[in-house]
Amino acid sequence: MSEPKAFETMPHDPPSPAQRRTFIVLCLLLLVAGLWTIRSFLPALGWAAILAVATWPLYARVRAMYPPRGHDILWPLVFSVAAALLVLVPLAAAGIQVAREAHTVLSLVEEARRSGLPPPPWLGDLPLLGPAALSWWTENLASGAAASGLIERFNHDAVAGLSRSLGGQLLHRSIVFGFTILTLFFLYRDGLWLLDALRRASERAIGPHGERIGRQMIASIHGTVDGLVLVGIGEGILIGIAYWFAGVPHPALFGAATAIAAMIPFGAAAVFCAAALLVLADGSVGAAVAIVAVGSIVVFVADHAVRPALIGGATKLPFLWVLIGILGGVETFGLLGLFLGPALMASLHLLWRDWIAGPADEVPAPPSSASAARR
């Protein structure tokens, strides 16, 4: 008598409605459990996906010009290393500059301990906050004894605790960054297969709408990269030139900080106002006014003309929703929300357009106030 084979395929009847519901519940539970398991690495997966989508046209062009031979690892490795260097090189340059300035800061602290720091002449003339700021400076920094008391408040235990916290955060972010680059490598290598698999899955799950939503999100990411990253770099360069002419210390470092802050709409203002205060502290009122004027003009043009054309033009998304998506995304997801927020808003806007006008590619824009007045 023959024994039954292990895992022998047996004919099955079609699943009942109860079995289908149980299967759906099981799939949802497994999905939630999987997301909960990898929750610490979800930002890394998100960053890797955004970097892959943003750089895929260039990657595909280079790969077509120089087709891979044998194992397809050369171009994925080159682009992954380039993405890592694009982040690490500026951080290393900033770290070196901060290390160079540490000696100056320590000397300033030691000088404050010995004889105090006299208040700058312009401090009391600041509008609204001038008298209060001058009073605080006089009480806490003007004399050596007062400055020593203020410095002693930052005791060694607090500094040690802060160092441990920063060390833990640095280690965690280094691991996440490494995982992001590793994931980016596999996205480059298997991107075509993954794209086809996602297209098939969306077709089975929600029909042709899935591919349209995916294309809209990809277009939104491309537009957001152009509108935030490239425009932010441009703002940093232009305002950095103003820093150099105005005599701001370390204009390249301030320009880089301005470029990073400018990726968030209106974020560059905080940096160039701080640079203006540094110049004002040296008594250069005209240079400080020039920095604020140039920075305000550059930010106004970038945020009201260039960015709406790049981001909204790529997705047919009104700039108000672009701005809401960026600011709400940053509040919800951190820096990752700079790109996720507009992508989500673009997808919702596409669904709204399809809902009110069908799946046509073009939907009439709402009438402007001028055309409404002519009616």
BADRENDO-204563 format. One record per residue (C-alpha): residue number from 1; x, y, z; residue in one letter. Coordinates in nm, 4 decimals. Example, Ala and Ser with C-alpha at 12.3 -4.5 7.8 and 13.67 -1.06 7.14 Angstrom:
BADRENDO-204563
- i|px|py|pz|aa
- 1|1.2300|-0.4500|0.7800|A
- 2|1.3670|-0.1060|0.7140|S
//
This chain:
BADRENDO-204563
- i|px|py|pz|aa
- 1|0.0000|0.0000|0.0000|M
- 2|0.1538|0.3325|-0.1109|S
- 3|0.1732|0.6177|0.1363|E
- 4|0.0373|0.9617|0.0378|P
- 5|0.2995|1.2079|-0.0884|K
- 6|0.3816|1.5073|0.1289|A
- 7|0.2137|1.8326|0.0183|F
- 8|0.0388|1.6446|-0.2635|E
- 9|-0.1731|1.8818|-0.4750|T
- 10|-0.5391|1.8016|-0.4261|M
- 11|-0.8335|1.9434|-0.6204|P
- 12|-1.0128|2.2204|-0.4353|H
- 13|-1.3583|2.3620|-0.4639|D
- 14|-1.3933|2.7378|-0.5291|P
- 15|-1.3618|2.9333|-0.2016|P
- 16|-1.6814|3.0299|-0.0288|S
- 17|-1.7621|3.3931|0.0596|P
- 18|-1.6674|3.3210|0.4219|A
- 19|-1.3317|3.1832|0.3115|Q
- 20|-1.2689|3.4883|0.0942|R
- 21|-1.3401|3.7185|0.3865|R
- 22|-1.1118|3.5133|0.6120|T
- 23|-0.8377|3.5272|0.3511|F
- 24|-0.8706|3.9064|0.3206|I
- 25|-0.8532|3.9453|0.6996|V
- 26|-0.5454|3.7193|0.7090|L
- 27|-0.3758|3.9257|0.4367|C
- 28|-0.4491|4.2495|0.6242|L
- 29|-0.3155|4.1066|0.9495|L
- 30|0.0032|3.9885|0.7787|L
- 31|0.0426|4.3283|0.6114|L
- 32|0.0015|4.5149|0.9410|V
- 33|0.2401|4.2753|1.1169|A
- 34|0.4981|4.3160|0.8408|G
- 35|0.4768|4.6961|0.8453|L
- 36|0.5034|4.6966|1.2233|W
- 37|0.8125|4.4736|1.2044|T
- 38|0.9966|4.7007|0.9602|I
- 39|0.8578|5.0295|1.0946|R
- 40|1.2048|5.1584|1.1854|S
- 41|1.3204|5.1100|0.8263|F
- 42|1.0163|5.2526|0.6488|L
- 43|1.1838|5.5967|0.6145|P
- 44|1.4835|5.4265|0.4524|A
- 45|1.2552|5.2468|0.2062|L
- 46|1.0737|5.5734|0.1335|G
- 47|1.3954|5.7666|0.0702|W
- 48|1.5317|5.4892|-0.1504|A
- 49|1.2124|5.4843|-0.3571|A
- 50|1.2129|5.8632|-0.3971|I
- 51|1.5807|5.8693|-0.4983|L
- 52|1.5235|5.5876|-0.7467|A
- 53|1.2221|5.7587|-0.9037|V
- 54|1.3954|6.0971|-0.9188|A
- 55|1.7128|5.9662|-1.0828|T
- 56|1.5638|5.6857|-1.2939|W
- 57|1.5517|5.8842|-1.6231|P
- 58|1.9253|5.9574|-1.5972|L
- 59|1.9995|5.5992|-1.4908|Y
- 60|1.7985|5.4553|-1.7818|A
- 61|1.9707|5.6898|-2.0297|R
- 62|2.3203|5.5940|-1.9123|V
- 63|2.2281|5.2250|-1.9052|R
- 64|2.0972|5.2448|-2.2629|A
- 65|2.4143|5.4199|-2.3843|M
- 66|2.6431|5.1674|-2.2147|Y
- 67|2.4521|4.8361|-2.1799|P
- 68|2.5657|4.6118|-1.8923|P
- 69|2.7576|4.2939|-1.9603|R
- 70|2.7246|3.9815|-1.7538|G
- 71|2.5951|4.0571|-1.4047|H
- 72|2.3958|4.3810|-1.3980|D
- 73|2.5664|4.5399|-1.0973|I
- 74|2.7967|4.8057|-1.2455|L
- 75|2.5528|5.0902|-1.3048|W
- 76|2.3393|5.0183|-0.9941|P
- 77|2.6598|5.0267|-0.7886|L
- 78|2.7871|5.3470|-0.9550|V
- 79|2.4588|5.5352|-0.9059|F
- 80|2.4178|5.4095|-0.5475|S
- 81|2.7710|5.5208|-0.4538|V
- 82|2.7109|5.8559|-0.6275|A
- 83|2.3930|5.9074|-0.4228|A
- 84|2.5824|5.8257|-0.1022|A
- 85|2.8632|6.0680|-0.1877|L
- 86|2.6093|6.3373|-0.2722|L
- 87|2.5013|6.3252|0.0926|V
- 88|2.8277|6.2423|0.2674|L
- 89|3.0573|6.4954|0.0990|V
- 90|2.8587|6.8067|0.2063|P
- 91|2.8185|6.6630|0.5571|L
- 92|3.1919|6.5986|0.5801|A
- 93|3.2700|6.9514|0.4580|A
- 94|3.0310|7.1002|0.7137|A
- 95|3.1801|6.8833|0.9897|G
- 96|3.5334|6.9969|0.9042|I
- 97|3.4243|7.3601|0.9098|Q
- 98|3.2501|7.3148|1.2459|V
- 99|3.5626|7.1475|1.3867|A
- 100|3.7721|7.4420|1.2717|R
- 101|3.5366|7.6828|1.4459|E
- 102|3.5352|7.4842|1.7707|A
- 103|3.8625|7.6451|1.8809|H
- 104|3.7160|7.9923|1.8285|T
- 105|3.4085|7.9016|2.0318|V
- 106|3.6182|7.7611|2.3167|L
- 107|3.8327|8.0751|2.3190|S
- 108|3.5195|8.2893|2.3354|L
- 109|3.3863|8.0852|2.6281|V
- 110|3.7173|8.1191|2.8134|E
- 111|3.7222|8.4949|2.7509|E
- 112|3.3687|8.5199|2.8837|A
- 113|3.4755|8.3340|3.2006|R
- 114|3.7597|8.5758|3.2658|R
- 115|3.6224|8.9183|3.1849|S
- 116|3.2720|8.8754|3.0436|G
- 117|3.1382|8.9866|2.7073|L
- 118|3.0247|9.3487|2.6625|P
- 119|2.6881|9.3855|2.4866|P
- 120|2.7059|9.4938|2.1205|P
- 121|2.6149|9.8593|2.0651|P
- 122|2.3130|9.7820|1.8473|W
- 123|2.1488|9.5352|2.0879|L
- 124|1.9493|9.7931|2.2807|G
- 125|1.8222|9.9517|1.9572|D
- 126|1.6443|9.6399|1.8367|L
- 127|1.2702|9.7000|1.7977|P
- 128|1.0460|9.5520|2.0689|L
- 129|1.3100|9.3129|2.2120|L
- 130|1.6008|9.5579|2.2475|G
- 131|1.5639|9.6658|2.6130|P
- 132|1.4866|9.3146|2.7352|A
- 133|1.7760|9.1629|2.5374|A
- 134|2.0167|9.4287|2.6674|L
- 135|1.9041|9.3689|3.0249|S
- 136|1.9498|8.9898|2.9931|W
- 137|2.2935|9.0300|2.8362|W
- 138|2.4047|9.2683|3.1116|T
- 139|2.2887|9.0324|3.3856|E
- 140|2.4265|8.7103|3.2389|N
- 141|2.7246|8.7907|3.0135|L
- 142|2.8604|9.1414|3.0826|A
- 143|3.0800|9.0387|3.3767|S
- 144|3.3076|8.7409|3.4262|G
- 145|3.1219|8.6223|3.7358|A
- 146|2.7822|8.6369|3.5633|A
- 147|2.9131|8.4576|3.2527|A
- 148|3.0771|8.1878|3.4652|S
- 149|2.7496|8.1300|3.6464|G
- 150|2.5630|8.0933|3.3178|L
- 151|2.8210|7.8517|3.1804|I
- 152|2.8198|7.6432|3.4997|E
- 153|2.4478|7.5798|3.4577|R
- 154|2.5348|7.3488|3.1732|F
- 155|2.6797|7.0899|3.4068|N
- 156|2.8824|6.7898|3.3026|H
- 157|2.5983|6.5430|3.3626|D
- 158|2.3699|6.7271|3.1218|A
- 159|2.6458|6.7468|2.8609|V
- 160|2.7209|6.3757|2.9024|A
- 161|2.3531|6.2863|2.8677|G
- 162|2.3246|6.5010|2.5578|L
- 163|2.6349|6.3349|2.4118|S
- 164|2.4913|5.9876|2.4694|R
- 165|2.1623|6.0891|2.3103|S
- 166|2.3346|6.2423|2.0081|L
- 167|2.5579|5.9371|1.9752|G
- 168|2.2588|5.7039|1.9738|G
- 169|2.0774|5.9163|1.7179|Q
- 170|2.3873|5.9313|1.4981|L
- 171|2.4279|5.5525|1.5097|L
- 172|2.0613|5.4936|1.4254|H
- 173|2.0636|5.7400|1.1380|R
- 174|2.3865|5.5918|1.0034|S
- 175|2.2247|5.2470|0.9952|I
- 176|1.9144|5.3862|0.8246|V
- 177|2.1306|5.5707|0.5713|F
- 178|2.3285|5.2559|0.4934|G
- 179|2.0065|5.0599|0.4496|F
- 180|1.8739|5.3349|0.2209|T
- 181|2.1765|5.3071|-0.0093|I
- 182|2.1544|4.9262|-0.0073|L
- 183|1.7846|4.9400|-0.0964|T
- 184|1.8596|5.1951|-0.3687|L
- 185|2.1094|4.9536|-0.5243|F
- 186|1.8466|4.6788|-0.5504|F
- 187|1.5867|4.9231|-0.6828|L
- 188|1.8262|5.0207|-0.9621|Y
- 189|1.9105|4.6594|-1.0386|R
- 190|1.5565|4.5183|-1.0266|D
- 191|1.3611|4.8350|-1.1065|G
- 192|1.2195|4.7162|-1.4405|L
- 193|1.0976|4.3906|-1.2914|W
- 194|0.9517|4.5681|-0.9880|L
- 195|0.7753|4.8242|-1.2084|L
- 196|0.6148|4.5488|-1.4154|D
- 197|0.5122|4.3614|-1.1003|A
- 198|0.3528|4.6733|-0.9498|L
- 199|0.1692|4.7420|-1.2761|R
- 200|0.0294|4.3874|-1.2813|R
- 201|-0.0682|4.4035|-0.9134|A
- 202|-0.2461|4.7375|-0.9529|S
- 203|-0.4246|4.6101|-1.2646|E
- 204|-0.5571|4.3094|-1.0726|R
- 205|-0.6470|4.5100|-0.7633|A
- 206|-0.8067|4.8304|-0.8935|I
- 207|-0.7956|4.8173|-1.2721|G
- 208|-0.6478|5.0830|-1.5033|P
- 209|-0.6803|5.3581|-1.2411|H
- 210|-0.3828|5.2152|-1.0504|G
- 211|-0.1360|5.2823|-1.3301|E
- 212|-0.2676|5.6376|-1.3764|R
- 213|-0.2274|5.7083|-1.0048|I
- 214|0.1239|5.5648|-1.0128|G
- 215|0.2197|5.7809|-1.3104|R
- 216|0.0761|6.0864|-1.1356|Q
- 217|0.2802|6.0170|-0.8225|M
- 218|0.5969|5.9667|-1.0284|I
- 219|0.5346|6.2947|-1.2136|A
- 220|0.4774|6.4649|-0.8784|S
- 221|0.8078|6.3360|-0.7398|I
- 222|0.9945|6.4529|-1.0506|H
- 223|0.8314|6.7960|-1.0299|G
- 224|0.8932|6.8188|-0.6563|T
- 225|1.2612|6.7309|-0.6951|V
- 226|1.2982|7.0007|-0.9615|D
- 227|1.0897|7.2530|-0.7688|G
- 228|1.2376|7.1951|-0.4237|L
- 229|1.5876|7.0537|-0.4578|V
- 230|1.7084|7.2285|-0.7745|L
- 231|1.5358|7.5575|-0.6944|V
- 232|1.6675|7.5380|-0.3363|G
- 233|2.0220|7.4912|-0.4664|I
- 234|1.9711|7.7888|-0.6957|G
- 235|1.8506|8.0016|-0.4047|E
- 236|2.1520|7.8969|-0.1995|G
- 237|2.3914|7.9955|-0.4798|I
- 238|2.2306|8.3356|-0.5429|L
- 239|2.1977|8.4300|-0.1763|I
- 240|2.5439|8.2839|-0.1098|G
- 241|2.6866|8.5344|-0.3590|I
- 242|2.5145|8.8086|-0.1584|A
- 243|2.6749|8.6661|0.1584|Y
- 244|3.0180|8.6880|-0.0024|W
- 245|2.9758|9.0491|-0.1116|F
- 246|2.8288|9.1472|0.2274|A
- 247|3.1194|8.9975|0.4189|G
- 248|2.9289|8.7213|0.6002|V
- 249|3.1739|8.4827|0.7713|P
- 250|3.1958|8.1467|0.5928|H
- 251|2.9665|8.2407|0.3025|P
- 252|2.9921|7.8947|0.1441|A
- 253|2.8693|7.7278|0.4632|L
- 254|2.5857|7.9768|0.5001|F
- 255|2.4990|7.9310|0.1324|G
- 256|2.4772|7.5533|0.1781|A
- 257|2.2567|7.5998|0.4860|A
- 258|2.0366|7.8375|0.2863|T
- 259|2.0046|7.5839|0.0032|A
- 260|1.8960|7.3121|0.2465|I
- 261|1.6502|7.5393|0.4274|A
- 262|1.5156|7.6708|0.0945|A
- 263|1.3853|7.3237|0.0067|M
- 264|1.1024|7.4072|0.2452|I
- 265|0.9012|7.7041|0.1133|P
- 266|0.9982|8.0241|0.2968|F
- 267|1.2598|7.8292|0.4979|G
- 268|1.5560|8.0233|0.3590|A
- 269|1.4409|8.3378|0.5393|A
- 270|1.5542|8.1996|0.8759|A
- 271|1.9088|8.1464|0.7494|V
- 272|1.9605|8.4739|0.5654|F
- 273|1.8094|8.6679|0.8578|C
- 274|2.0608|8.4978|1.0894|A
- 275|2.3406|8.5911|0.8482|A
- 276|2.2135|8.9495|0.8446|A
- 277|2.2229|8.9584|1.2252|L
- 278|2.5851|8.8421|1.2220|L
- 279|2.6770|9.1209|0.9822|V
- 280|2.4762|9.3689|1.1901|L
- 281|2.6700|9.2614|1.4997|A
- 282|2.9857|9.3841|1.3254|D
- 283|2.8233|9.7217|1.2648|G
- 284|2.7521|9.6803|0.8899|S
- 285|2.3928|9.7997|0.8786|V
- 286|2.3880|9.8519|0.5011|G
- 287|2.5220|9.5020|0.4330|A
- 288|2.2613|9.3495|0.6649|A
- 289|1.9802|9.5363|0.4896|V
- 290|2.1189|9.4257|0.1516|A
- 291|2.1221|9.0589|0.2582|I
- 292|1.7599|9.0752|0.3739|V
- 293|1.6545|9.2577|0.0558|A
- 294|1.8312|9.0200|-0.1833|V
- 295|1.7171|8.7132|0.0095|G
- 296|1.3553|8.8305|0.0155|S
- 297|1.3548|8.8997|-0.3599|I
- 298|1.5093|8.5600|-0.4446|V
- 299|1.2712|8.3709|-0.2152|V
- 300|0.9685|8.5623|-0.3434|F
- 301|1.0470|8.4880|-0.7087|V
- 302|1.1324|8.1233|-0.6370|A
- 303|0.8276|8.0493|-0.4221|D
- 304|0.5727|8.2447|-0.6253|H
- 305|0.6878|8.1905|-0.9844|A
- 306|0.9444|7.9150|-1.0357|V
- 307|0.8221|7.6477|-0.7968|R
- 308|0.4519|7.6657|-0.8924|P
- 309|0.5509|7.6291|-1.2601|A
- 310|0.7765|7.3283|-1.1980|L
- 311|0.5679|7.1361|-0.9436|I
- 312|0.2167|7.2328|-1.0480|G
- 313|0.3006|7.2120|-1.4184|G
- 314|0.4164|6.8515|-1.3860|A
- 315|0.1014|6.7349|-1.2071|T
- 316|-0.1648|6.9967|-1.3000|K
- 317|-0.1909|7.0583|-0.9267|L
- 318|-0.2833|7.4071|-0.7986|P
- 319|0.0000|7.5681|-0.6065|F
- 320|-0.2126|7.6000|-0.2925|L
- 321|-0.2397|7.2209|-0.2775|W
- 322|0.1310|7.1887|-0.3534|V
- 323|0.2084|7.4160|-0.0583|L
- 324|-0.0356|7.2318|0.1695|I
- 325|0.1144|6.8996|0.0627|G
- 326|0.4698|7.0171|0.1325|I
- 327|0.4017|7.1758|0.4725|L
- 328|0.1608|6.9034|0.5862|G
- 329|0.3979|6.6343|0.4633|G
- 330|0.6898|6.7832|0.6567|V
- 331|0.4790|6.8053|0.9716|E
- 332|0.3611|6.4443|0.9370|T
- 333|0.6571|6.2570|0.7854|F
- 334|0.9533|6.4876|0.8479|G
- 335|1.1859|6.5642|0.5561|L
- 336|1.0451|6.2646|0.3698|L
- 337|0.7152|6.4516|0.3585|G
- 338|0.8701|6.7103|0.1256|L
- 339|0.8144|6.4557|-0.1514|F
- 340|0.5387|6.2340|-0.0111|L
- 341|0.3039|6.5247|0.0631|G
- 342|0.2823|6.6632|-0.2936|P
- 343|0.2624|6.3075|-0.4339|A
- 344|-0.0380|6.2300|-0.2117|L
- 345|-0.2060|6.5596|-0.2993|M
- 346|-0.1446|6.4958|-0.6714|A
- 347|-0.3044|6.1507|-0.6439|S
- 348|-0.6075|6.2889|-0.4609|L
- 349|-0.6377|6.5672|-0.7171|H
- 350|-0.6312|6.3094|-0.9985|L
- 351|-0.9054|6.1046|-0.8301|L
- 352|-1.1111|6.4217|-0.7868|W
- 353|-1.0705|6.5121|-1.1543|R
- 354|-1.1733|6.1609|-1.2570|D
- 355|-1.4708|6.1718|-1.0226|W
- 356|-1.6133|6.4985|-1.1566|I
- 357|-1.5228|6.4560|-1.5230|A
- 358|-1.4446|6.0922|-1.5920|G
- 359|-1.1051|5.9442|-1.6715|P
- 360|-1.0287|6.1965|-1.9458|A
- 361|-0.6784|6.3321|-1.9594|D
- 362|-0.7899|6.6935|-1.9614|E
- 363|-1.0323|6.8554|-1.7186|V
- 364|-1.1418|7.2165|-1.7663|P
- 365|-0.9747|7.4429|-1.5149|A
- 366|-1.1943|7.6438|-1.2779|P
- 367|-1.2852|7.9836|-1.4158|P
- 368|-1.0669|8.2720|-1.3024|S
- 369|-1.2083|8.5760|-1.1333|S
- 370|-1.1526|8.7786|-1.4525|A
- 371|-1.3471|8.5385|-1.6718|S
- 372|-1.6211|8.5127|-1.4110|A
- 373|-1.6499|8.8908|-1.4092|A
- 374|-1.6811|8.8976|-1.7895|R
- 375|-1.9755|8.6605|-1.7675|R
//
